[in-house]
Amino acid sequence: QVQLVESGGGLVQAGGSLRLSCAASGRTYSNYGMGWFRQAPGKDREFVAAIRWSDEYTYYADSVKGRFIISRDNAKNTVYLQMNSVKPEDTAVYYCAAAPNYFGPLSTWYEYWGQGTQVTVSS
């Protein structure tokens, strides 16, 4: 079993930057896909970005391509979401998730989820 804890959320102005962190419990993650999802009030949860632990291969939602960067740190068992050039529509609760033996945007395959961290982008 994997425990995930997000941090780094907060208030940021449009055009600014923010880095989210997701700390995972100690374990080998070579066969895991890690993902970031977000959910705004009244909207469905949507995929943001994913990274394959083994080789750091990444995939992004069209809405964040060129602005967000997902990365991971093996030593710290942590995945990050660097959010650049943020927009008001990026406002949401951001969740990290882990998917054994899967890499991609489908939330169904993610078995472990963090509690989420709020990101608010002001105009």
Beta strands, then each sheet from edge to edge (+ up, - down):
strand 1: 4-7
strand 2: 10-13
strand 3: 18-24
strand 4: 32-39
strand 5: 46-52
strand 6: 58-60
strand 7: 68-73
strand 8: 78-83
strand 9: 92-100
strand 10: 112-113
strand 11: 117-122
sheet 1: 1+ 3- 8+ 7-
sheet 2: 2+ 11+ 9- 4+ 5- 6+
sheet 3: 2+ 11+ 9- 10+
end
